[in-house]
Amino acid sequence: PSAVSVVCGSSRLQIMVPADLFGNGVPITDRELMLGAGCAVTDVGEETFQLDYLLLACGATMELLPDTIHYRNVLYYRPFALEGVSRASAFSLPIDCYYPRSGNVSSSGLQPTWAPFSATLMHRQRLDFALDVYDSTWSSPLSDPTSYLGDLINIQASVRTGSHAPLKIYIDECVAQPSVESSVKYEVITDHGCLVDGQHSRSRFLTPRGDHFLRFQLDTFVFTGASNNQIYLLCHLKAVAAGPATQHNKACSYDPATAAWLSHEGGDCSCCASPAHCGTRRRRRHLPQDREGLLGEVDIQLGPIKLASNSSAVLASSSHTAASTEPASAMPVAVEVSSTMTTSGIPKAIRPVLLSPNQAAN
């Protein structure tokens, strides 16, 4: 990939983006670039695009530090899709300008002395995202995972990069399906990191979390009416610049003991319980306010995760009811219908519940 050049002037910001941004001979277009809150390319050259704006234009922010002044903005690249196909990945590049805070306080008035920095920001790192099921000790991923109803599935989202740039990975949303082609979907994670399945189960995000990985446990379930007991997960992962958790970059779990949403990294989870949700939904994810410090994102599929019945019970393949085939001393498994319903009022998923022998007999 080619370099994006940033020049911080005394009052203006100048960004030069090569047309052959990815170094593959396929030029990008000026309409695919945007600075901050909707500022377009100001000059189109044969080989470069230029964005020239005041430091505080385009939604930029200014931060006064003890010895410097920090101006911050974000350059967005959003490739156009032709007939539903995109040949490049969207990314966001943080733009930062730092100036020394110096001047005199003589009777002649304040005359600030600017020492603008010129910087070349390289978008060279390749972000490789992964979503895997791990074994019970989190020591290795499983290539053909099979779980029993009643188990917790260990799932890790991760990102690898060729550089040491500080970043964090988040799971924006995640839906489960009984098959790749199925139109039936069950929401697991929504609203930029709310693990909503945990409201009806033991599903939760785990600690510790690394900057390059994020783990959660999914309580097993099967879909009602599905012809086979397996699930696929389709998740939207994103990598953002390292920083504190925000409303749009968070990992929130539901705590049934307190009936509240919590984050181990101190993020604001209050919107998970709000009828207004946590900002814009996925169909409008391209808006800058939803892309705080975004470095890369991807839709990724995991599955199939095969689900087997407990050894002490058999789930009937057609009706999904429990039928014990073990001796009376065994602990049979019954099936509890989740409280999550489809729009037609039909339960989407069922979960196993352990019953005592006396309860099973009744």
C-alpha positions in Angstrom: 0.0 0.0 0.0 1.0 3.6 -0.6 1.6 6.2 2.0 -1.0 8.8 3.0 0.9 12.1 3.6 -0.4 14.6 6.3 1.0 18.1 6.6 0.0 20.1 9.7 0.2 23.8 8.8 -0.1 26.9 11.1 -3.8 27.0 10.6 -4.7 24.4 8.0 -4.4 20.6 7.5 -3.4 19.1 4.2 -3.8 15.4 3.4 -2.4 13.8 0.2 -3.9 10.4 -0.7 -2.4 8.5 -3.7 -4.9 7.3 -6.3 -3.2 3.9 -6.2 -3.8 3.7 -2.5 -3.4 -0.1 -2.2 -0.5 -0.4 -4.7 -2.4 -2.9 -6.8 -2.8 -0.8 -9.9 -6.5 -0.2 -9.3 -7.1 3.5 -8.5 -9.7 4.6 -5.9 -12.1 7.5 -6.6 -12.3 10.8 -4.9 -15.9 10.1 -3.8 -14.7 7.2 -1.7 -12.7 9.5 0.6 -14.1 11.7 3.4 -12.5 13.7 6.2 -14.4 13.9 9.5 -18.0 14.9 9.3 -18.5 14.9 5.5 -15.6 16.9 4.1 -14.9 15.8 0.5 -11.7 15.9 -1.6 -10.8 19.4 -2.5 -8.4 18.8 -5.4 -8.3 15.8 -7.8 -4.9 15.2 -9.5 -3.8 12.5 -11.9 -2.0 10.5 -9.2 -3.1 12.0 -5.9 -6.2 13.4 -4.1 -5.9 16.4 -1.8 -8.0 17.4 1.2 -7.2 20.9 2.5 -9.1 22.3 5.4 -8.8 24.4 8.5 -7.6 22.6 11.5 -10.9 22.8 13.3 -13.1 22.1 10.2 -14.9 18.9 9.4 -15.8 18.0 13.0 -12.2 18.1 14.2 -11.5 18.3 18.0 -8.9 20.3 19.8 -7.3 19.2 23.1 -5.1 21.4 25.3 -2.3 19.4 26.8 0.3 20.8 29.3 2.9 21.5 26.6 1.1 20.9 23.3 -2.1 21.5 21.4 -3.6 18.4 19.8 -5.9 18.6 16.8 -7.7 15.3 15.9 -9.7 14.1 13.0 -10.4 11.0 11.0 -9.9 10.2 7.3 -12.5 7.7 6.0 -12.2 5.4 3.0 -15.5 3.8 2.0 -15.3 1.8 -1.3 -18.3 1.7 -3.6 -19.9 -1.6 -4.2 -20.8 -2.5 -7.8 -23.7 -4.9 -8.1 -23.3 -5.8 -4.5 -19.6 -6.6 -4.8 -16.7 -4.7 -3.2 -13.1 -5.3 -4.1 -11.5 -3.4 -1.1 -12.0 -3.1 2.6 -13.2 0.1 4.3 -10.9 1.7 6.8 -10.5 4.8 9.0 -7.2 6.6 9.5 -6.7 8.8 12.6 -5.3 12.2 11.7 -3.4 13.9 14.5 -1.6 17.3 14.6 0.5 18.4 17.6 1.8 21.9 18.2 4.0 23.2 21.0 2.3 25.7 23.3 4.7 28.6 23.4 4.6 32.4 23.2 5.4 35.6 25.1 3.4 37.6 27.5 5.0 41.0 26.9 3.2 44.3 26.6 3.2 43.8 22.8 0.6 41.1 23.2 0.6 37.4 22.7 2.5 36.2 19.6 2.3 32.5 19.5 5.2 30.7 17.8 4.1 27.8 15.7 6.3 24.8 15.1 4.1 22.7 12.9 5.0 19.1 12.3 4.9 17.3 9.0 4.0 13.7 9.3 3.6 10.7 7.0 1.0 8.2 8.2 1.4 4.8 6.7 -1.7 2.6 6.3 0.5 -0.4 5.7 -0.8 -2.8 8.3 -2.9 -5.6 7.1 -5.6 -6.5 9.6 -6.4 -10.3 9.7 -9.5 -11.0 11.7 -10.5 -14.4 13.0 -13.4 -15.9 14.9 -12.8 -19.3 16.5 -14.3 -21.9 18.9 -11.7 -22.8 21.5 -11.3 -25.8 23.8 -12.2 -25.8 27.4 -8.8 -24.4 28.5 -8.6 -21.8 25.7 -5.3 -23.4 24.6 -6.2 -24.1 21.0 -9.0 -23.5 18.4 -11.2 -26.4 17.4 -11.4 -27.2 13.6 -14.7 -29.2 13.9 -16.4 -28.1 17.1 -19.1 -30.2 18.7 -20.9 -29.1 21.9 -23.5 -30.7 24.2 -26.7 -28.9 25.1 -26.0 -27.4 28.5 -22.3 -26.6 27.6 -20.8 -23.1 27.3 -19.1 -22.6 23.9 -15.8 -20.7 24.2 -15.5 -18.2 21.3 -12.6 -15.8 20.6 -12.5 -12.9 18.2 -9.0 -11.8 17.3 -7.1 -9.6 14.9 -3.5 -9.8 13.8 -1.5 -6.9 12.3 2.0 -6.5 10.9 2.7 -3.5 13.0 2.7 -2.8 16.7 0.1 0.0 16.5 -2.0 0.0 19.6 -5.6 -1.1 18.9 -8.5 -3.0 20.3 -11.0 -5.5 18.8 -14.7 -5.4 19.4 -17.7 -7.5 18.3 -20.2 -5.0 17.0 -23.0 -7.6 16.5 -23.5 -11.3 16.1 -26.5 -13.4 14.9 -27.0 -17.1 14.9 -28.6 -19.1 12.1 -29.5 -22.9 11.8 -27.9 -22.9 8.3 -26.1 -20.5 6.0 -29.1 -20.2 3.7 -31.7 -19.9 6.5 -33.7 -16.7 6.8 -34.1 -17.4 10.5 -31.8 -15.3 12.7 -31.4 -15.1 16.5 -29.6 -12.1 17.9 -26.6 -12.9 20.1 -24.8 -9.5 20.2 -26.4 -6.2 19.1 -26.0 -2.5 19.5 -22.2 -2.2 19.2 -21.4 -4.8 21.8 -24.4 -5.7 24.0 -24.5 -9.5 24.5 -28.3 -9.7 24.6 -28.4 -13.5 24.7 -27.2 -13.2 28.2 -30.6 -11.9 29.3 -31.9 -15.4 28.8 -28.9 -17.5 29.5 -25.4 -17.7 30.9 -23.7 -16.1 27.9 -21.2 -13.4 28.8 -17.9 -11.7 27.8 -14.9 -12.9 29.7 -11.9 -11.3 31.3 -9.1 -10.7 30.9 -9.4 -9.3 27.4 -6.4 -8.6 25.3 -6.0 -5.6 22.9 -5.9 -8.1 20.0 -8.5 -10.6 21.2 -11.9 -10.6 22.9 -13.5 -13.7 24.4 -17.1 -14.7 25.2 -19.0 -17.8 26.2 -22.2 -18.7 24.4 -24.8 -20.9 26.2 -25.8 -23.7 23.8 -29.2 -23.8 22.1 -30.9 -25.3 19.1 -33.4 -23.8 16.8 -37.0 -25.0 16.9 -38.1 -26.7 13.7 -34.5 -27.0 12.4 -33.7 -30.1 10.5 -30.3 -30.5 12.0 -28.8 -29.5 15.4 -26.2 -27.0 14.5 -25.7 -23.3 14.5 -23.7 -20.8 12.4 -22.6 -17.4 13.7 -22.3 -14.3 11.5 -20.5 -11.5 13.3 -19.3 -8.1 12.6 -15.8 -7.5 14.0 -14.0 -4.2 14.1 -10.6 -2.9 15.2 -10.3 0.6 16.7 -7.5 2.8 17.9 -6.6 1.9 21.5 -8.5 4.0 24.0 -11.3 3.8 26.6 -14.5 2.0 25.8 -17.3 4.1 24.4 -21.0 3.7 23.5 -20.0 2.5 20.1 -16.9 0.5 21.2 -17.8 -1.8 24.1 -18.2 -5.3 25.4 -21.2 -5.5 27.7 -22.7 -8.5 29.5 -26.0 -8.8 31.4 -25.7 -9.5 35.1 -28.8 -11.4 36.3 -27.9 -10.9 39.9 -28.2 -7.1 39.6 -30.4 -7.0 36.5 -27.9 -4.6 35.0 -25.5 -4.3 32.1 -21.8 -4.3 33.0 -18.5 -4.0 31.2 -15.2 -5.2 32.7 -13.3 -2.4 30.9 -15.5 0.4 32.3 -17.6 1.1 29.2 -21.0 2.8 29.3 -23.5 -0.1 29.0 -26.7 1.9 29.9 -27.9 2.1 26.3 -28.1 -1.7 26.1 -31.2 -1.5 28.2 -32.6 1.6 26.4 -35.5 1.3 24.0 -33.6 3.7 21.7 -30.7 1.2 21.6 -27.1 2.4 21.3 -27.2 4.8 18.3 -27.6 3.8 14.7 -28.2 0.2 13.6 -26.1 -1.7 11.2 -27.7 -0.5 8.0 -26.4 3.0 8.8 -23.0 1.9 10.1 -21.2 4.1 7.6 -22.0 7.2 9.6 -18.8 8.8 11.1 -20.3 9.0 14.6 -20.5 5.2 14.7 -16.8 4.8 13.6 -14.9 6.3 16.5 -11.2 5.5 15.7 -12.1 2.7 13.3 -9.1 1.1 11.7 -10.8 -1.9 10.0 -13.9 -4.0 10.1 -15.1 -7.3 8.6 -18.2 -9.6 8.5 -17.1 -13.1 9.5 -18.8 -16.4 9.7 -18.2 -19.2 12.2 -19.6 -22.7 11.8 -21.1 -25.1 11.7 -21.0 -25.7 15.5 -22.6 -29.1 16.0 -24.8 -29.7 18.9 -25.2 -33.1 20.5 -27.8 -34.2 23.1 -26.6 -35.0 26.6 -25.6 -38.7 27.0 -28.4 -39.1 29.5 -31.2 -38.0 27.2 -32.2 -37.9 23.6 -33.9 -34.9 22.0 -36.5 -36.1 19.5 -35.4 -34.8 16.1 -38.8 -33.6 15.1 -40.5 -32.3 18.2 -37.4 -31.2 20.2 -38.9 -32.8 23.4 -36.7 -34.7 25.9 -37.0 -38.4 26.3 -34.8 -40.2 28.8 -33.2 -43.5 27.7 -31.0 -43.9 30.8 -31.6 -45.7 34.1 -33.7 -44.0 36.7 -30.5 -42.9 38.5 -29.4 -40.8 35.5 -30.1 -37.0 35.3 -32.3 -36.5 32.3 -32.4 -33.4 30.2 -35.6 -31.5 29.4 -35.8 -28.6 27.1 -36.9 -25.1 28.1 -38.2 -22.6 25.5 -36.3 -19.3 25.5 -38.3 -16.2 26.2 -37.1 -14.7 23.0 -39.8 -14.8 20.3 -40.0 -14.2 16.6 -42.4 -11.6 15.2 -45.0 -14.3 14.8 -44.7 -15.4 18.4 -42.9 -18.6 17.6 -39.9 -19.4 19.9 -36.6 -19.2 18.0 -34.3 -21.2 20.3 -34.6 -23.8 23.0 -32.1 -24.6 25.8 -31.7 -27.7 28.0 -32.5 -27.6 31.7 -31.3 -30.3 34.1 -34.1 -31.9 36.1 -33.9 -34.1 39.1 -35.1 -37.8 38.7 -38.3 -37.0 40.7 -39.0 -33.9 38.5 -38.5 -36.0 35.4 -40.9 -38.6 36.6 -43.6 -36.0 36.9 
